[in-house]
Amino acid sequence: MEVPARPSPDASSLSAHDRVYRTLRTRVMHGELLPGQPLTLRGIGREFGVSMTPAREAIQRLVAEGALTMSGSGRVQTPELGNERIEELATIRALLEPELGSRALPRAHSALIDRMEAINSANTDAVLRSDAVTYVRTNLEFHRTLYLRAQSPAMLAMVETLWLQLGPTMRALYGRLRRNTPPPHHRMILAALKAGDEPGLRLAIRTDVTQGLRHLTQ
C-alpha cells in the first residue's frame, strides 16, 4: 500500500512567504501604505498568522525590489522619495512605458480597448470620490492592461519595480491634490489606440507619465 506523501515544512513556509510577499507588494504598489510607514516582523507575523521566517523572507524580497527600505539598524519602512529620485524614476518610466505601448499596439483589439475604457471609468469615479488608493490602483491597472499585450515580460517587470517605489508617494500626492476632474491623458491613449496612431500613443503615454509625476516635485 502506497503511503501518501506529506507536504514538507519547506513547502508550507514558501507558501506563507509568497502570500505575505504578494499582499504587501500590492499594498505598496497601490499606495495603501503612506511614505515612511514602518513595518515590523512581529506585526506582519501577527496580521498574516505566520512565523518570523516567512515574514522576514517577504520583507527581504521587497527591500531588494525597492518596495521597502531598511536602515542600518534594521528599521523597515515604505520609501520616502526626494525630488531628484522622483525625477529619475519619472525619466525611466518615460523611456520604458511608451515602448511597451508601442509594442502592444498591434495587439490592441477592440475588447482590450473596451476593457481599458471600463478601467478608466472606475479611475474617473475614484477621482470624483477623492479615493486616492483606488485612483492609484485603477491608474496602474489601466497601464498594465495595455502593457501586458506587449508580450515583453522583462520590460514590464522593470516598470512594475518603478511603480512599487512610487506607490506610497503617488498616494500621498493624490490625497493632497484633491482633484475633481481626471487627467485627460488616458483619453488620449485610448484615442491613439483606436486610430492605430503609434506616434500619438507614445506621446500620450509619455505625457501621462511625466505630467503626473511632475506634481510630486512641486
C-alpha positions as CSV (number, residue, x, y, z in Angstrom):
1,M,0.0,0.0,0.0
2,E,1.4,3.3,-1.0
3,V,1.6,5.9,1.7
4,P,0.6,9.5,0.6
5,A,3.4,11.9,0.8
6,R,3.1,14.7,3.3
7,P,3.9,18.3,2.4
8,S,7.2,19.3,3.6
9,P,7.6,22.2,6.1
10,D,9.7,24.0,3.5
11,A,6.8,23.9,1.0
12,S,4.5,25.3,3.7
13,S,7.0,28.0,4.5
14,L,7.3,29.0,0.9
15,S,3.5,29.3,0.5
16,A,3.3,31.5,3.6
17,H,6.2,33.7,2.4
18,D,4.6,34.0,-1.1
19,R,1.2,35.0,0.4
20,V,2.8,37.7,2.6
21,Y,5.0,38.9,-0.1
22,R,2.3,39.3,-2.7
23,T,-0.1,41.0,-0.3
24,L,2.4,43.5,0.9
25,R,3.7,44.1,-2.6
26,T,0.2,45.0,-3.8
27,R,-0.4,47.3,-0.8
28,V,2.8,49.2,-1.5
29,M,2.3,49.5,-5.3
30,H,-1.3,50.7,-4.9
31,G,-0.4,53.3,-2.2
32,E,-2.3,51.6,0.6
33,L,0.7,52.5,2.8
34,L,1.9,56.1,3.2
35,P,5.6,57.2,2.6
36,G,7.8,56.4,5.6
37,Q,5.2,54.0,7.1
38,P,7.1,51.5,9.3
39,L,6.5,47.7,9.2
40,T,7.7,45.2,11.8
41,L,8.2,41.4,11.6
42,R,6.1,40.9,14.7
43,G,3.3,43.0,13.2
44,I,3.4,41.2,9.9
45,G,3.5,37.8,11.6
46,R,0.5,38.7,13.8
47,E,-1.6,40.0,10.8
48,F,-0.9,37.1,8.5
49,G,-0.7,34.4,11.1
50,V,2.8,33.3,10.1
51,S,6.1,32.8,11.9
52,M,9.0,35.2,11.7
53,T,10.8,33.3,8.9
54,P,8.2,33.8,6.1
55,A,7.7,37.4,7.3
56,R,11.4,38.1,7.2
57,E,11.8,36.5,3.7
58,A,8.9,38.6,2.3
59,I,10.5,41.8,3.8
60,Q,13.9,41.0,2.4
61,R,12.4,40.3,-1.1
62,L,10.5,43.6,-1.0
63,V,13.6,45.5,0.1
64,A,15.5,44.0,-2.8
65,E,12.9,45.3,-5.2
66,G,12.9,48.8,-3.7
67,A,9.3,48.5,-2.4
68,L,10.6,48.9,1.2
69,T,13.7,50.4,2.7
70,M,15.8,49.0,5.6
71,S,18.1,51.2,7.7
72,G,21.4,50.1,9.2
73,S,19.6,49.4,12.4
74,G,17.1,47.1,10.7
75,R,14.1,49.5,10.7
76,V,11.8,48.7,7.7
77,Q,9.5,51.3,6.1
78,T,8.0,52.3,2.8
79,P,10.1,54.6,0.6
80,E,10.3,58.4,1.2
81,L,11.4,59.8,-2.1
82,G,13.1,63.2,-2.7
83,N,12.6,65.3,-5.8
84,E,15.8,64.0,-7.5
85,R,14.7,60.4,-7.0
86,I,11.2,61.1,-8.3
87,E,12.6,62.8,-11.4
88,E,14.9,59.9,-12.0
89,L,12.1,57.4,-11.8
90,A,9.9,59.5,-14.0
91,T,12.6,59.7,-16.7
92,I,12.9,55.9,-16.7
93,R,9.1,55.5,-16.9
94,A,9.0,57.9,-19.8
95,L,11.6,55.8,-21.7
96,L,10.1,52.4,-21.0
97,E,6.3,52.8,-21.0
98,P,5.9,54.4,-24.4
99,E,8.0,51.5,-25.8
100,L,5.7,49.0,-24.1
101,G,2.7,50.8,-25.5
102,S,4.2,50.7,-29.0
103,R,4.8,47.0,-28.8
104,A,1.2,46.4,-27.6
105,L,-0.4,48.5,-30.3
106,P,-0.5,45.7,-33.0
107,R,-2.4,43.5,-30.5
108,A,-4.8,46.2,-29.2
109,H,-8.1,44.7,-30.3
110,S,-11.5,46.2,-29.6
111,A,-12.0,44.0,-26.5
112,L,-8.8,45.3,-24.9
113,I,-9.8,48.9,-25.6
114,D,-13.3,48.3,-24.1
115,R,-11.6,46.9,-21.0
116,M,-9.3,49.9,-20.7
117,E,-12.3,52.2,-21.1
118,A,-14.1,50.4,-18.2
119,I,-11.0,50.8,-16.0
120,N,-10.7,54.5,-16.9
121,S,-14.4,54.9,-15.9
122,A,-13.5,53.4,-12.5
123,N,-10.5,55.7,-12.4
124,T,-12.7,58.7,-13.0
125,D,-15.2,57.6,-10.3
126,A,-12.2,57.4,-7.8
127,V,-11.3,61.0,-8.6
128,L,-14.9,62.2,-8.1
129,R,-15.0,60.3,-4.7
130,S,-11.5,61.6,-3.7
131,D,-10.4,58.0,-3.2
132,A,-6.6,58.2,-3.6
133,V,-5.9,54.5,-3.2
134,T,-8.5,53.4,-5.8
135,Y,-7.2,56.2,-8.1
136,V,-3.6,54.8,-7.9
137,R,-4.8,51.2,-8.3
138,T,-7.0,51.9,-11.4
139,N,-4.4,54.1,-12.9
140,L,-1.8,51.4,-12.8
141,E,-4.3,48.8,-13.9
142,F,-5.1,50.9,-17.0
143,H,-1.5,51.0,-18.0
144,R,-0.7,47.3,-17.1
145,T,-3.7,46.1,-19.1
146,L,-2.2,47.7,-22.2
147,Y,1.4,46.7,-21.5
148,L,0.6,43.0,-21.0
149,R,-0.2,43.0,-24.7
150,A,3.3,44.0,-25.5
151,Q,4.5,40.5,-24.5
152,S,7.7,41.9,-23.1
153,P,7.8,40.5,-19.6
154,A,11.3,41.7,-18.7
155,M,10.4,45.3,-19.6
156,L,7.1,45.1,-17.7
157,A,8.9,43.7,-14.7
158,M,11.2,46.8,-14.7
159,V,8.2,49.1,-15.0
160,E,6.5,47.4,-12.1
161,T,9.6,47.9,-9.9
162,L,9.3,51.6,-10.6
163,W,5.6,51.6,-9.7
164,L,6.5,49.8,-6.4
165,Q,8.9,52.6,-5.4
166,L,6.5,55.3,-6.4
167,G,3.3,53.8,-4.9
168,P,3.2,55.4,-1.5
169,T,4.4,58.8,-2.8
170,M,1.7,58.8,-5.6
171,R,-1.0,58.1,-3.0
172,A,0.3,60.9,-0.8
173,L,0.3,63.3,-3.8
174,Y,-3.3,62.5,-5.0
175,G,-4.5,62.7,-1.4
176,R,-3.2,66.3,-1.3
177,L,-4.3,67.5,-4.7
178,R,-8.0,66.9,-4.1
179,R,-8.7,66.5,-7.8
180,N,-12.3,66.8,-9.0
181,T,-11.5,66.0,-12.7
182,P,-9.5,63.1,-14.1
183,P,-6.3,63.8,-16.1
184,P,-7.0,63.9,-19.8
185,H,-4.2,61.7,-21.0
186,H,-5.9,58.4,-20.6
187,R,-8.5,59.6,-23.2
188,M,-5.6,60.5,-25.5
189,I,-4.1,57.0,-25.1
190,L,-7.5,55.4,-25.9
191,A,-7.9,57.6,-29.0
192,A,-4.4,56.7,-30.3
193,L,-5.2,53.0,-29.8
194,K,-8.4,53.3,-31.7
195,A,-6.7,55.2,-34.5
196,G,-3.6,52.9,-34.6
197,D,-1.5,56.0,-34.2
198,E,1.9,54.9,-32.8
199,P,3.5,58.4,-32.5
200,G,0.3,59.7,-30.9
201,L,0.3,56.7,-28.5
202,R,3.9,57.2,-27.5
203,L,3.3,60.9,-26.9
204,A,0.2,60.3,-24.8
205,I,1.8,57.8,-22.6
206,R,5.0,59.9,-22.1
207,T,2.8,62.9,-21.3
208,D,0.7,61.0,-18.8
209,V,3.8,59.7,-17.0
210,T,5.8,62.9,-16.9
211,Q,2.9,65.3,-16.1
212,G,1.6,63.1,-13.3
213,L,4.9,62.8,-11.6
214,R,5.8,66.4,-12.1
215,H,3.3,67.3,-9.5
216,L,5.3,65.3,-7.0
217,T,8.2,67.7,-7.2
218,Q,6.3,70.9,-6.9
